[in-house]
Amino acid sequence: MASELRETIPTFGGAEREGGDVDLTNWSAVTSTGFAKSWGEAALIVGLAVLLLGAAEIFLRVSQVKSYIFPLPSEVFTALFTRFPDLFWPHLQVTLIELFGGYLIGATIGIVLAAVITQFPFVEKIITPYILLLVTTPMIALVPLLILQFGFTLTPRIIAVALASGPMVMINAATGFRRTDLAKIALARSYGASTFQIFTKIRFPLALPMIIVGLMVGAIFGLLTAVGAEMVGGKNGLGNQLMFWSSMVKMQNFYAIILLLALMGVSIYAFFYWVGKKWTSWQA
């Protein structure tokens, strides 16, 4: 009976750690040991990056590769830091507005829907086909249609980000709500706990690791969708600038934007990693 009632808390790193710690290092096969745990490890990571950039710089100079094919790393960093305030920052602001606006809407709706469908299976049967449709359809394809309705404003891109991030949050949150300890729920019901109390005191805390995973994946999907939407139908933003500078064959600026987007993606991961370490490092 115990094996039927109890489900293990979801981890993505294989075997659970000794002591039952649950954190983001268990959630992905990419990170089995987490970030650097000492200044020495951090120095090795930075040193490897410097070594690779230096090797690329030397190779490009020796082979005399044209800058319009692949610019020198030093030229990319120079363009990023010298032109950031006047050239990149205004477009970065637009992309951030789209990302945060659409992500806030999508993540909120996703968590609410996840809570509803896990409490009411009939609702799940109705909306599941539409959620699958949203997950399997590239939201960038809807941007031209949204532009016809709302014009060349931020609204179409914000809607696209919400439609891309919301289902990812909902799917992971719903998985977390279902993988709660059924023995604890049965015990709470025997003491007369209401459905709301069970949700707030048992289901939500135990589902928090999966919810944070969903929020992280949704944020990354939202960033990708925001940039893609700007490339398809935007007159500003980092995605629009990628198209503009590539057409102008100014590859220093092009790769500077690529680097900026990569830093944004890493920042999203690092933020949710920190949130996971802070709020889900409890004993299973």
Secondary structure, 3 states (H helix, E strand, C coil): CHHHHCCCCCCCCCCCCCCCECCHHHCCCCCCCCCCCCHHHHHHHHHHHHHHHHHHHHHHHHHCCCCCCCCCHHHHHHHHHHHHHHHHHHHHHHHHHHHHHHHHHHHHHHHHHHHHHHHCHHHHHHHHHHHHHHHHCCHHHHHHHHHHHHCCCCHHHHHHHHHHHHHHHHHHHHHHHHCCCHHHHHHHHHCCCCHHHHHHHHHHHHHHHHHHHHHHHHHHHHHHHHHHHHHHHCCCCHHHHHHHHHHCCCHHHHHHHHHHHHHHHHHHHHHHHHHHHHHCCCEC
